[in-house]
Amino acid sequence: MTTLLMGDGEGQIPLPELAAKIKKLPKKLSAAQIGDVKARLRALDAVRPKAPIPRGPMPNMKGANRAMRGR
């Protein structure tokens, strides 16, 4: 784990340089750790509620404007 302090003081990283500093950090995960992280992300995705997908054809809104005019 790496701690970065953002700010304008000594030992701190200014906001415009933060993204570049993060990209320069070494990648420290081994292949086994990457598998663990993927498993954890999958578990988090399983907890998230799924949005229901409506069955049947998609509704068409072509006639809605005509009905609103009040013939």
C-alpha positions as CSV (number, residue, x, y, z in Angstrom):
1,M,0.0,0.0,0.0
2,T,1.3,3.4,-0.9
3,T,0.1,6.6,0.8
4,L,0.2,9.8,-1.3
5,L,-0.5,13.2,0.2
6,M,-2.1,15.8,-2.1
7,G,-1.5,19.4,-1.5
8,D,0.9,22.3,-2.0
9,G,3.1,21.7,1.0
10,E,6.5,20.0,1.3
11,G,6.2,16.3,0.7
12,Q,2.8,16.7,-1.0
13,I,1.8,16.2,-4.6
14,P,0.0,19.0,-6.4
15,L,-3.3,18.0,-7.9
16,P,-2.3,18.4,-11.6
17,E,0.7,16.0,-11.0
18,L,-1.3,13.4,-9.1
19,A,-2.4,11.3,-12.0
20,A,1.1,11.1,-13.4
21,K,2.5,10.1,-10.0
22,I,0.0,7.3,-9.7
23,K,0.8,6.0,-13.1
24,K,4.6,5.9,-12.3
25,L,4.0,3.7,-9.2
26,P,5.3,0.1,-9.6
27,K,2.9,-2.7,-10.0
28,K,3.3,-4.9,-6.9
29,L,0.6,-7.6,-7.4
30,S,1.7,-11.1,-8.1
31,A,-0.3,-13.5,-10.3
32,A,-1.9,-15.2,-7.3
33,Q,-2.9,-11.8,-5.8
34,I,-4.5,-10.8,-9.0
35,G,-6.7,-13.9,-8.9
36,D,-7.7,-13.0,-5.3
37,V,-8.6,-9.5,-6.3
38,K,-10.7,-10.7,-9.2
39,A,-12.5,-13.2,-6.9
40,R,-13.3,-10.3,-4.5
41,L,-14.6,-8.1,-7.3
42,R,-16.8,-10.9,-8.5
43,A,-18.2,-11.4,-5.0
44,L,-19.0,-7.7,-4.8
45,D,-20.7,-7.9,-8.2
46,A,-22.8,-10.8,-7.0
47,V,-24.1,-8.8,-4.0
48,R,-25.2,-5.9,-6.1
49,P,-28.9,-6.2,-7.0
50,K,-29.6,-7.0,-10.7
51,A,-31.8,-4.6,-12.6
52,P,-34.8,-6.5,-14.0
53,I,-35.0,-6.8,-17.7
54,P,-38.5,-6.3,-19.1
55,R,-39.9,-9.2,-21.1
56,G,-41.6,-8.8,-24.5
57,P,-41.0,-6.3,-27.2
58,M,-39.7,-2.8,-26.4
59,P,-42.5,-0.2,-26.3
60,N,-42.8,2.1,-29.2
61,M,-43.6,5.8,-28.4
62,K,-44.7,6.9,-31.9
63,G,-48.3,7.3,-31.0
64,A,-47.8,9.1,-27.7
65,N,-47.5,12.5,-29.2
66,R,-50.7,12.1,-31.2
67,A,-52.6,11.0,-28.1
68,M,-51.4,14.0,-26.1
69,R,-52.8,16.5,-28.7
70,G,-56.4,15.7,-27.6
71,R,-58.2,15.2,-30.9
